Amino acid sequence: MKIALCKTTLLGPISGADEIMLNYAMHLHNTGHDVRIVLLYPPTISDQYLGRLELSGVPFTVVIARSYLFMLIRILRHLCSLLFFLFVLKRAPERLRKIWQVALSFITHIHYRKCRAFFARQSLDLLHVFTPDTGAAMIIRAGHELGIPVLYHEMGTAHHLPALRGYYDDLEKVLPLCTEFAALSPRLASEWTLRFPFLRSVSVLPLTAARVKTFDLGLGSKTRPRQTVFGFAARVEKGKGPMVLLDAVARVNSKEPLAVTKIAGNGPQLGEVKAHASALALGNACQFVGQYSEPLARAAFMESLDVFVLPSLAEGTPNSIVEAMVAGKPIIASDVGGVADMLGNDAGILVPPGDTAALADAMLQLARNADRRAQMGTAAKKRYQELFAPSAVLPLLVETYGRVAGNSHHFVSQAGKPPHPWGTFSPAN
């Protein structure tokens, strides 16, 4: 059975959808499945996900190997981003996103026949398509016309940021052509069922991440700061809530220095966030550690923390939370998207999005209670094993592939595996 994991392109340096797709592909490939990644357009040569893909041994193909229009749009987008942010133009990210969407839509219409011809030559049994953009919509149309079963996998939440509305309006037009729709958690699947009531089949396919071994440098506990170390790892932009985090840290440390916060990542709001940290006089209580670019650095960052914090305004099921779970860290996160599904009742604390006081209170609770941190960290690692470890996710993934493609007999070897807790979801539940 030939499976193609399809996306418009890789969008590093940090992309949750790229991370999920690569993890699926590598684990499927390593367990003997005939899987390949198909990109509509080539990524940049320096893209970290491209480097990891090339090292993994997973076959990958680019449909439109050379598109001068796509290359030009990508260069202009990058230059415009630099200029817009240099002059601090309000609403620049939203305007650039709209320009990018319109331009990409125009280009994909030009390349549709070539895309359809490519998939006609591949003899594929299933297309697994990620993210709601015009390139994904074109792949969905081509697969439907060729009679190839299509599984569309949504990475986000129905309560997404307003700037993404155009993408989902376009997605709605092609979703009826898909064989099945998948979301990342039960809550998200229910949300999308309400948003798109015409969907014929909705399932849950969680993300997965493997544990990465880190090296014990022998530094010992003496090097650990007296304060509790909270960590944030995400694209530094408004939707991830970094300003809310800084305000919460200032509250936590208002009477005594209880917390140190490490911020890992890059993004359009980084300069503004650094300026805000300076204005709050956080000093050494806020450390900007740069952007990690590969799994080992990511694991080492998580190991250096006492608590992971993600105060996002909108999310699906963030990869960073799973990475914190792998490291056995307690989590404080906004109650958005599928985050509540991830944490359950005992792996962390949920706070309302944008609520600085609630976030500060949760941080104070964990800063003052090491035993509770340890209990939550143990629960987090257990939930990782049950919900997100490759051994839990892979059987559900291949069972879904078999059902969507009408070839479930290909996966008889999965019988006897313990069922995934989210594998029984149905819209009626």
Beta strands, then each sheet from edge to edge (+ up, - down):
strand 1: 2-7
strand 2: 34-39
strand 3: 60-62
strand 4: 126-130
strand 5: 150-153
strand 6: 180-183
strand 7: 202-204
strand 8: 228-233
strand 9: 259-264
strand 10: 286-290
strand 11: 307-310
strand 12: 331-334
strand 13: 348-351
sheet 1: 3+ 2+ 1+ 4+ 5+ 6+ 7+
sheet 2: 10+ 9+ 8+ 11+ 12+ 13+
end
